[in-house]
């Protein structure tokens, strides 16, 4: 594609009605548009150079944290694999809760050009919150939170996703095609009701479906 046809990310972000944040693959924010500032309350000069998880501080429907240093969404996008649109809870700079709908893509941009991961996000209506006194423990044994029937292979894929594996590396580890890995991942998302691989890992961890990583032990009671 000729240079005259290439889209300038900053120009596109400046015109976008949705919030736009571009990050390097280590999570450092390099672009933050006016819509993002209006939505979350953070000025661009205050977030450029900071890590994205410090700003979004997002969590999923089950309360599990989705934004973190070891972010599978970043790794998946950086590997060139598509990332499903997801929703997560967040807060404005002033502490107001809101729910964000986020689409993620990746590409080369900036000066000098390097691989960037881009979030496009907007606020969506907050869902009904459980009443005070209706504990999660009471719901834990109910049908909605019953452990899904994951296959042995799906559990193997989940463990590798938790450990930071990409579609390519998982396919090589399991000696299967990348299409097979994508099919397993899609099945996992559907069974867990997750919007992304990150959320699937978080839900599986919360439900204790996965073995603990080597060297990670239950804390001893005092």
PyMOL commands that set and color helices and strands:
alter all, ss='L'
color gray80, all
select helices_A, chain A and resi 3-5+9-15+34-40+44-47+52-56+72-78+136-140+143-145+152-162+167-174+178-192+197-206
alter helices_A, ss='H'
color red, helices_A
select strands_A, chain A and resi 19-24+29-32+86-91+97-109+114-124
alter strands_A, ss='S'
color yellow, strands_A
deselect
rebuild
show_as cartoon
